[in-house]
């Protein structure tokens, strides 16, 4: 590191330390909700101090376990050239804008519309722009995330977004859309997914990534710095991530 670089790095670290950090990742533990056709998350204490002289767990999980990102190849057979390893490692480090609907007591199948999104912008005075990440908080994670025998209700039921809401974000040229549900814009009623215009039309075909299953969105600022990185998985349909938010104090 030369003398010019150090002050720049020190200033950056000093600025980040003055901000409030919010962890956006649910804990990876036994029994967490999962998409019904995905394998269970398995965490096995494969190596122990008593048996092996050190401690190491073995993990088996889908690429879409816990907080995760979807790449275009996940849903689009004609976009197998855009797997998660083809995106830059810093692609999910960007300013993010929160669209908070956690006060609405949304029901399974209920859709957020473009008019709803514009209403949030009018109320907060903040609008997502090109190259930013749009974050939609349905309040679903906060109300329904659990790890017991009823854990799957969270993924078998969900609100979503209308087609014009998905187009709203595409027209803003965001780089990603994030939510606290299992399937972003896809409403789900009793295990039956409804339309998914973001996955199939507005977002993934345009290299707009989809981030799902975020927690603690009720704690973030209306605009914040979103930080996450996918694993560098060869031909990955997506990846688990460890996302967090830097928020103004």
C-alpha positions as CSV (number, residue, x, y, z in Angstrom):
1,X,0.0,0.0,0.0
2,X,1.4,3.4,-1.0
3,X,1.1,6.6,1.0
4,X,-1.7,7.8,-1.3
5,X,-3.9,4.7,-0.8
6,X,-3.8,4.6,3.0
7,X,-5.7,7.9,3.7
8,X,-8.4,6.9,1.2
9,X,-8.9,3.5,2.9
10,X,-8.8,5.1,6.4
11,X,-11.4,7.6,5.4
12,X,-13.7,4.9,4.0
13,X,-13.4,2.7,7.1
14,X,-14.0,5.7,9.4
15,X,-17.1,6.6,7.4
16,X,-18.4,3.0,7.6
17,X,-17.7,2.8,11.4
18,X,-20.0,5.8,11.9
19,X,-22.9,4.0,10.3
20,X,-25.4,1.6,11.8
21,X,-25.1,-2.0,10.6
22,X,-28.2,-4.2,10.2
23,X,-27.8,-8.0,9.6
24,X,-30.2,-9.0,6.8
25,X,-29.5,-12.7,6.8
26,X,-31.7,-15.2,8.7
27,X,-29.7,-17.7,10.8
28,X,-28.9,-20.9,8.9
29,X,-30.2,-23.6,11.2
30,X,-32.2,-26.8,11.2
31,X,-35.8,-26.5,10.2
32,X,-35.7,-23.2,8.4
33,X,-38.3,-22.6,5.6
34,X,-37.4,-23.8,2.2
35,X,-38.9,-23.9,-1.3
36,X,-40.9,-27.2,-1.2
37,X,-38.9,-28.9,-4.0
38,X,-35.5,-27.9,-2.6
39,X,-33.5,-30.2,-0.3
40,X,-33.5,-29.5,3.4
41,X,-30.7,-27.6,4.9
42,X,-28.5,-30.2,6.6
43,X,-25.8,-29.2,9.1
44,X,-23.9,-32.1,10.5
45,X,-21.2,-32.0,13.2
46,X,-19.0,-34.2,11.1
47,X,-15.7,-33.5,12.8
48,X,-15.5,-32.9,16.6
49,X,-12.8,-32.1,19.1
50,X,-13.5,-35.3,21.0
51,X,-13.2,-37.5,17.9
52,X,-10.9,-35.7,15.6
53,X,-9.0,-33.1,17.6
54,X,-10.7,-30.1,15.9
55,X,-14.2,-28.9,15.0
56,X,-15.8,-28.7,11.5
57,X,-19.3,-29.1,10.3
58,X,-20.5,-30.5,7.0
59,X,-23.3,-28.6,5.2
60,X,-25.6,-29.6,2.4
61,X,-28.0,-27.0,1.0
62,X,-29.6,-25.7,-2.2
63,X,-28.2,-22.6,-3.9
64,X,-31.4,-20.9,-2.9
65,X,-31.2,-21.5,0.9
66,X,-31.8,-18.7,3.4
67,X,-30.9,-15.3,2.1
68,X,-29.9,-15.8,-1.5
69,X,-29.7,-14.4,-5.0
70,X,-31.3,-15.7,-8.2
71,X,-29.3,-15.4,-11.5
72,X,-31.0,-15.3,-14.9
73,X,-30.1,-19.0,-15.5
74,X,-32.3,-20.0,-12.6
75,X,-35.5,-19.6,-14.5
76,X,-34.6,-18.9,-18.1
77,X,-33.2,-21.8,-20.2
78,X,-32.1,-19.4,-22.9
79,X,-29.9,-17.5,-20.4
80,X,-27.6,-20.3,-19.3
81,X,-24.8,-17.9,-20.2
82,X,-25.7,-15.7,-17.2
83,X,-25.1,-18.0,-14.2
84,X,-24.1,-16.4,-10.9
85,X,-20.3,-16.8,-11.5
86,X,-20.6,-14.5,-14.5
87,X,-21.5,-11.5,-12.4
88,X,-18.8,-9.4,-10.8
89,X,-18.1,-10.1,-7.0
90,X,-19.2,-6.5,-6.1
91,X,-22.4,-6.6,-8.1
92,X,-24.5,-6.6,-5.0
93,X,-22.7,-3.7,-3.3
94,X,-24.9,-0.7,-4.0
95,X,-27.2,1.9,-2.6
96,X,-30.6,0.5,-1.8
97,X,-34.0,2.1,-1.4
98,X,-36.6,0.6,0.9
99,X,-40.3,0.3,-0.1
100,X,-41.9,-0.6,3.2
101,X,-45.4,-2.3,3.3
102,X,-45.0,-4.0,6.7
103,X,-47.8,-1.9,8.2
104,X,-50.4,-3.2,5.7
105,X,-50.9,-6.7,7.2
106,X,-50.7,-8.2,3.7
107,X,-52.4,-11.5,3.0
108,X,-51.3,-14.4,0.7
109,X,-51.9,-13.6,-2.9
110,X,-52.2,-9.8,-2.3
111,X,-50.2,-7.8,-4.9
112,X,-48.3,-4.6,-4.5
113,X,-48.8,-2.3,-7.6
114,X,-46.8,0.4,-9.3
115,X,-49.2,2.9,-7.7
116,X,-48.3,1.5,-4.3
117,X,-44.6,2.0,-5.1
118,X,-45.2,5.6,-6.3
119,X,-47.1,6.2,-3.1
120,X,-44.1,5.2,-1.0
121,X,-41.9,7.5,-3.0
122,X,-44.3,10.4,-2.5
123,X,-44.5,9.8,1.2
124,X,-40.7,9.4,1.8
125,X,-39.4,11.7,-0.9
126,X,-36.9,8.9,-1.9
127,X,-37.0,7.1,-5.3
128,X,-34.8,4.2,-6.5
129,X,-32.6,5.0,-9.5
130,X,-30.4,3.4,-12.0
131,X,-27.8,1.0,-10.6
132,X,-29.4,0.9,-7.2
133,X,-31.2,-2.0,-5.4
134,X,-34.9,-1.8,-4.8
135,X,-35.9,-3.5,-1.5
136,X,-39.5,-4.4,-0.8
137,X,-40.5,-5.2,2.7
138,X,-43.8,-7.1,2.9
139,X,-43.4,-7.7,6.6
140,X,-43.6,-11.4,5.9
141,X,-40.3,-12.5,7.4
142,X,-41.0,-10.6,10.6
143,X,-44.4,-12.1,11.1
144,X,-44.1,-15.7,9.8
145,X,-40.5,-16.9,9.8
146,X,-40.0,-19.9,12.2
147,X,-38.2,-23.2,12.4
148,X,-40.8,-25.5,14.0
149,X,-43.3,-27.8,12.4
150,X,-45.2,-24.8,11.0
151,X,-42.1,-23.3,9.3
152,X,-43.3,-24.1,5.8
153,X,-46.3,-21.8,6.0
154,X,-43.9,-18.9,5.3
155,X,-43.0,-20.3,1.8
156,X,-46.4,-21.8,1.0
157,X,-48.1,-18.4,1.3
158,X,-46.9,-15.0,0.3
159,X,-48.0,-11.6,-1.1
160,X,-46.3,-10.5,-4.3
161,X,-46.1,-7.7,-7.0
162,X,-48.2,-7.0,-10.0
163,X,-46.8,-6.9,-13.5
164,X,-46.8,-3.1,-13.6
165,X,-44.9,-3.0,-10.3
166,X,-42.2,-5.3,-11.8
167,X,-42.1,-3.1,-14.9
168,X,-41.7,0.0,-12.6
169,X,-38.4,-1.3,-11.3
170,X,-37.2,-2.4,-14.7
171,X,-37.9,1.0,-16.1
172,X,-35.8,2.5,-13.2
173,X,-32.9,0.3,-14.4
174,X,-32.2,-1.1,-11.0
175,X,-29.5,-3.8,-10.7
176,X,-31.5,-6.0,-8.3
177,X,-34.8,-6.3,-6.5
178,X,-34.8,-7.7,-3.0
179,X,-37.7,-8.9,-0.7
180,X,-38.3,-10.6,2.6
181,X,-40.3,-13.5,0.9
182,X,-39.2,-16.7,-0.7
183,X,-40.1,-15.7,-4.3
184,X,-39.9,-11.9,-4.6
185,X,-42.8,-10.8,-6.8
186,X,-44.5,-14.2,-6.9
187,X,-47.6,-14.4,-4.8
188,X,-48.3,-17.8,-3.3
189,X,-51.6,-19.1,-2.0
190,X,-51.7,-22.5,-0.2
191,X,-48.6,-23.7,-1.9
192,X,-49.7,-22.6,-5.4
193,X,-47.5,-19.9,-7.0
194,X,-49.3,-17.2,-9.0
195,X,-47.8,-15.2,-11.9
196,X,-44.0,-14.4,-11.7
197,X,-43.5,-11.5,-14.2
198,X,-40.3,-10.4,-12.5
199,X,-38.6,-13.7,-12.8
200,X,-39.8,-14.4,-16.3
201,X,-40.2,-11.0,-18.0
202,X,-39.2,-7.8,-16.3
203,X,-36.1,-8.7,-14.2
204,X,-34.0,-11.8,-15.0
205,X,-34.2,-11.4,-18.8
206,X,-32.7,-7.9,-18.3
207,X,-29.9,-9.1,-15.9
208,X,-31.8,-7.6,-12.9
209,X,-30.9,-10.1,-10.1
210,X,-33.4,-11.2,-7.5
211,X,-32.6,-11.3,-3.8
212,X,-34.9,-13.2,-1.5
213,X,-35.5,-14.1,2.2
214,X,-34.1,-11.0,3.8
215,X,-34.7,-10.3,7.5
216,X,-34.7,-7.2,9.7
217,X,-35.9,-4.9,6.9
218,X,-37.9,-3.0,9.5
219,X,-34.6,-1.8,11.0
220,X,-33.1,-0.3,7.8
221,X,-33.1,3.3,6.7
222,X,-35.2,4.5,3.7
223,X,-31.9,4.6,1.8
224,X,-28.9,2.6,2.8
225,X,-25.8,0.9,1.5
226,X,-26.5,-2.8,0.7
227,X,-23.5,-5.2,0.9
228,X,-23.6,-8.8,-0.1
229,X,-21.6,-11.2,-2.3
230,X,-22.6,-14.5,-3.8
231,X,-20.4,-17.6,-3.7
232,X,-18.4,-18.1,-6.8
233,X,-20.3,-21.2,-7.8
234,X,-19.5,-22.7,-11.3
235,X,-22.6,-22.4,-13.4
236,X,-24.6,-21.4,-10.3
237,X,-28.3,-20.8,-10.7
238,X,-27.9,-18.5,-7.7
239,X,-26.1,-18.5,-4.4
240,X,-26.6,-18.1,-0.6
241,X,-25.5,-14.7,0.5
242,X,-24.6,-12.9,3.8
243,X,-26.3,-9.5,3.2
244,X,-26.1,-6.5,5.6
245,X,-27.0,-2.8,5.5
246,X,-25.0,0.2,6.4
247,X,-27.5,2.8,7.5
248,X,-27.1,6.5,8.5
249,X,-27.2,6.8,12.3
